[in-house]
Structure formats: C-alpha cells, structure tokens
Amino acid sequence: MSDKAHKSNALKNESIDHFFKASVQDLTPTESHRDISVLFMPAQHDGLPADCFGSVLSMAELSRAERFKAIADKVRFLQRRAFRRFCGAIALGIARPLSQVDFTATKKGRPYLSELPRTWFSFSSCDHGYLAAWSSSSAVGVDIEYSEQSVSPVEMANYHFAPNESDAVRKAADRERRKLFLRLWTLKEAGLKSIGEGVSYGLDAFQFETTPGVRVSFAPKQYGGPINFNARLMKIAGCCAALVIRNRPQSRR
C-alpha cells in the first residue's frame, strides 16, 4: 500500500472513530459497570459517506452490502458493521485500525474475537440504531426492535410464546398489546443470544414476566435455569430493547 493510500485509510479510520464517539450512548447498568459494557448508536443518514465505513470492512462484508437494493439499507449495514468493529476495539483496549478488528462467528452465528476468547459479544440492530453488549465474565444477549413496526401481536404470540405469555398479550389493552409483545420478543431474543442460540432454538425456551418488574420465570435447565439469568428492558426512544445476562462458571487455571 502506498503512503498516500495508507494516510487516506488512517484518516477514514479516525473519522469513523470520531463519528461513533460523538453519538454513542452508554447504557451499561450502573451495578454492572465493571463487568459489562452496553452501547447504543443511533442510525444516522448523513455525516460520513458510505465508502468511509466500507473502508474498514472485509471483502465479504462489502459483498454482502452490495446485495441490498435500497441505498438506506446498504448504508445501515455498513454503519452497523463498522460499529461492531468500533466496539471490538474498545474491548481490546488497544489502538489499532478498525479494519484489523476481525470478528468471526460460531456455527450458530455468535460473533467473537479470537484474541478475547472469554469475552462474550452480542449485537442487534433496527432502523433506529445499533445495540452492542460484551462481557469477559458473563454471557450477554441484547435485542432491539422498532416499536412502531407492523406486527400481529396475538397471532405471533400464539405461535412463538408460551401459553401464559400469549394469554397475557391477548388480554392486554389494545394500546398496550403491541408494546407487551415487543417487550417479550426482545427479552426472548436476548435470552437466546445469552446462550449462543438463535430464534430457531425456540422462543419458548425462555419465559418472562414484565410486571411489576422484569423477571426470568423459565430458562433452559442445562444453563442453570432462571436463577442463573438476569434481564432488563432498556429505554431507547422509538424502540423496545432488552439485555439478558447469564452467569458463567469461572474458568479453571
């Protein structure tokens, strides 16, 4: 790479770093600040050009970006992938080009950094922004959904949720029904991510109560059952978002 190209990439990397630092919101629970990091980045449709974000991504990621027909969808993909690298750089704790923060994934899609094998990462996104969490001591899962999206709460709850949860959605007042459904959905997706699984594992693998407070009422026994999990909903304007934390056994030395 020529000196000119190297300087250009360095400037783009610096611009991306400033872009995220200027707008990112720290949503880390106060009581977990030493063990867990949670960041939210609002999606932005102006600011840096798309090719700037693309400059830190891999050829495979750029190829995926080209599959999006809508320009806005392509830009959001590039932003969220660059944001993932931004979070990885923070977790690594050392200055390096974002293009060198290389995430890989398990067979079930959980992202990780080979340099930080004990650090558990989770990412989620919607049209409003990008959510990230990571921890070196616990397993974490996050999910974010646009709160005004078109859904059929009762029908989807009957299909995906446990009977007591779908019953609660059905009985909810009209104006609260979609909100309750999305709260439960985000909690369930976050729960699955905390055990390294996706939706195909079954959303009924976790059950939650949301009143008077959020509580895990059922969780897979092989992961310690509900007592081994903590869950919370997060306040993000225009979105429903959830964080689930699973206690992990300490590694033996």
C-alpha positions in Angstrom: 0.0 0.0 0.0 1.3 3.4 -0.9 1.9 6.1 1.7 -0.9 8.1 0.2 -3.4 5.2 0.5 -2.1 4.5 4.0 -2.7 8.1 5.1 -6.2 8.1 3.5 -7.2 4.9 5.3 -5.8 6.3 8.6 -7.9 9.5 8.2 -11.0 7.4 7.4 -10.4 5.3 10.5 -10.1 8.4 12.6 -13.2 9.9 11.1 -15.2 6.8 11.9 -13.9 6.7 15.4 -15.0 10.3 16.0 -18.3 9.7 14.3 -19.2 6.9 16.8 -17.8 8.6 19.8 -19.8 11.8 19.2 -23.2 10.0 19.2 -22.8 6.7 21.1 -24.9 6.3 24.2 -23.6 4.2 27.2 -26.5 2.1 28.5 -24.4 -0.1 30.8 -26.3 -0.9 34.0 -24.7 1.0 36.9 -24.4 -2.1 39.1 -22.6 -3.9 36.2 -20.2 -1.2 35.0 -17.1 -3.3 35.9 -18.2 -6.4 34.2 -20.4 -5.5 31.3 -20.5 -2.8 28.6 -23.7 -1.8 26.7 -23.6 0.8 23.9 -26.3 2.2 21.6 -25.6 4.0 18.4 -28.4 5.9 16.7 -28.6 5.2 13.0 -27.7 8.3 11.0 -28.5 9.0 7.4 -26.0 11.8 7.0 -22.5 12.6 8.2 -19.8 10.3 6.8 -20.2 8.8 3.3 -20.9 5.1 2.9 -17.5 4.3 1.4 -15.8 5.7 4.5 -17.5 2.9 6.6 -16.7 0.4 3.9 -13.0 1.2 4.1 -12.7 -0.7 7.4 -14.8 -3.8 6.3 -13.8 -7.0 4.8 -14.4 -8.0 1.1 -17.0 -10.5 2.3 -18.9 -7.7 4.2 -18.7 -5.4 1.2 -20.1 -8.1 -1.0 -23.0 -8.5 1.4 -23.6 -4.8 1.4 -24.0 -4.9 -2.4 -26.9 -7.2 -2.1 -29.1 -4.5 -0.6 -31.3 -2.9 -3.2 -32.1 0.2 -1.2 -29.3 2.7 -0.6 -30.5 3.3 3.0 -30.4 -0.4 3.8 -26.8 -0.6 2.4 -25.7 2.4 4.5 -27.2 0.9 7.7 -25.4 -2.4 7.0 -22.1 -0.6 6.6 -22.6 1.5 9.7 -23.6 -1.3 11.9 -20.6 -3.5 10.8 -18.3 -0.6 11.4 -19.9 -0.1 14.8 -19.2 -3.7 15.6 -15.5 -3.2 14.9 -15.6 0.0 17.0 -16.9 -1.9 20.0 -14.4 -4.7 19.4 -11.6 -2.1 19.5 -12.9 -0.8 22.8 -13.0 -4.3 24.2 -9.4 -5.0 23.1 -8.3 -1.9 24.8 -5.5 -1.1 22.4 -5.3 1.4 19.5 -5.4 -0.3 16.1 -7.1 0.3 12.7 -10.7 -0.9 12.8 -10.0 -3.0 9.7 -7.8 -5.2 11.9 -10.6 -5.9 14.5 -11.6 -9.2 13.0 -14.8 -10.8 14.3 -15.5 -14.3 13.4 -18.6 -16.4 14.3 -19.6 -19.7 15.8 -21.5 -22.2 13.8 -24.7 -20.7 15.3 -23.7 -17.2 14.4 -22.4 -15.8 17.7 -19.7 -13.2 17.0 -16.4 -13.4 18.9 -12.8 -12.1 18.7 -10.1 -14.8 18.7 -7.9 -12.5 20.7 -10.5 -12.4 23.5 -11.9 -15.9 23.7 -13.5 -15.3 27.1 -15.3 -12.1 26.1 -18.9 -12.7 25.0 -20.3 -10.3 22.5 -23.9 -9.6 21.4 -25.2 -7.2 18.7 -28.6 -6.2 17.4 -30.0 -3.5 15.1 -33.2 -1.9 13.8 -33.9 1.1 11.6 -33.3 3.4 14.6 -29.9 2.2 15.6 -27.4 -0.4 16.7 -27.1 -2.1 20.1 -24.0 -3.9 21.4 -23.0 -5.6 24.7 -20.0 -7.5 25.8 -18.5 -9.0 28.9 -15.5 -11.1 29.9 -17.2 -12.6 33.0 -20.8 -13.1 31.9 -22.7 -14.3 28.8 -24.8 -11.5 27.5 -27.6 -11.1 24.9 -29.2 -7.9 23.5 -32.1 -7.3 21.1 -33.6 -4.1 19.8 -36.8 -3.7 17.8 -38.5 -0.6 16.2 -41.6 -0.1 18.5 -43.8 1.1 15.6 -43.3 -1.8 13.3 -46.3 -3.5 11.9 -47.0 -6.8 13.7 -49.9 -9.1 14.6 -49.2 -9.4 18.4 -51.8 -12.0 19.3 -51.2 -14.2 16.2 -47.4 -14.2 16.6 -47.6 -14.7 20.4 -49.8 -17.7 20.0 -47.3 -19.2 17.5 -44.0 -18.3 19.3 -44.7 -17.8 23.0 -45.6 -20.0 26.0 -49.3 -20.2 26.7 -49.2 -17.9 29.8 -47.3 -15.2 27.8 -49.6 -15.4 24.7 -52.5 -15.2 27.1 -51.1 -12.0 28.7 -50.6 -10.4 25.2 -54.2 -11.3 24.2 -55.6 -9.8 27.4 -53.6 -6.6 27.2 -55.4 -3.4 26.3 -55.3 -2.5 22.6 -52.8 0.3 23.1 -50.6 -1.9 25.3 -50.7 -5.1 23.3 -48.0 -4.5 20.7 -45.8 -2.9 23.4 -46.0 -6.0 25.6 -45.5 -8.3 22.7 -42.3 -6.5 21.6 -41.0 -6.4 25.2 -41.4 -10.2 25.5 -39.9 -10.7 22.0 -36.8 -8.7 22.7 -36.3 -10.4 26.1 -36.6 -13.8 24.4 -34.2 -13.0 21.6 -31.7 -11.5 24.1 -32.1 -14.6 26.3 -31.3 -16.9 23.3 -28.3 -14.9 22.4 -27.0 -15.2 26.0 -26.8 -19.0 25.4 -25.4 -18.6 21.9 -28.5 -19.6 20.1 -30.9 -18.1 17.6 -34.6 -18.0 17.1 -34.6 -21.4 15.6 -33.8 -22.8 19.1 -37.4 -21.8 20.1 -38.6 -18.5 21.6 -40.5 -20.6 24.2 -37.1 -21.7 25.7 -37.3 -18.6 27.8 -40.3 -17.2 29.6 -40.5 -13.7 31.3 -42.8 -11.7 33.5 -42.8 -7.9 32.9 -44.9 -6.8 35.9 -44.3 -5.4 38.4 -40.7 -5.8 37.2 -38.9 -7.9 34.6 -38.2 -11.4 35.8 -37.0 -14.6 34.1 -39.6 -17.2 35.0 -38.3 -20.1 32.9 -34.9 -20.8 31.2 -33.1 -23.9 29.9 -32.0 -26.2 32.8 -28.7 -27.0 31.1 -27.8 -23.4 31.5 -28.7 -23.2 35.2 -32.4 -22.4 34.9 -34.0 -19.0 35.6 -31.9 -18.3 38.8 -28.8 -18.1 36.6 -30.2 -15.2 34.4 -30.9 -11.6 34.9 -32.9 -9.5 32.5 -33.8 -5.9 32.0 -35.6 -3.6 29.5 -33.7 -0.6 28.3 -35.1 2.9 27.5 -34.3 3.9 23.9 -36.7 6.4 22.2 -38.8 4.7 19.5 -37.6 1.2 20.3 -38.0 -1.8 22.6 -34.7 -3.1 23.7 -33.6 -5.8 26.2 -30.5 -7.1 27.9 -30.1 -10.6 29.4 -27.1 -11.6 31.5 -26.2 -15.2 32.1 -23.7 -16.1 34.9 -20.9 -18.3 33.6 -18.7 -20.5 35.7 -15.2 -19.2 36.2 -12.5 -20.7 34.0 -10.1 -23.0 35.8 -6.4 -22.3 35.7 
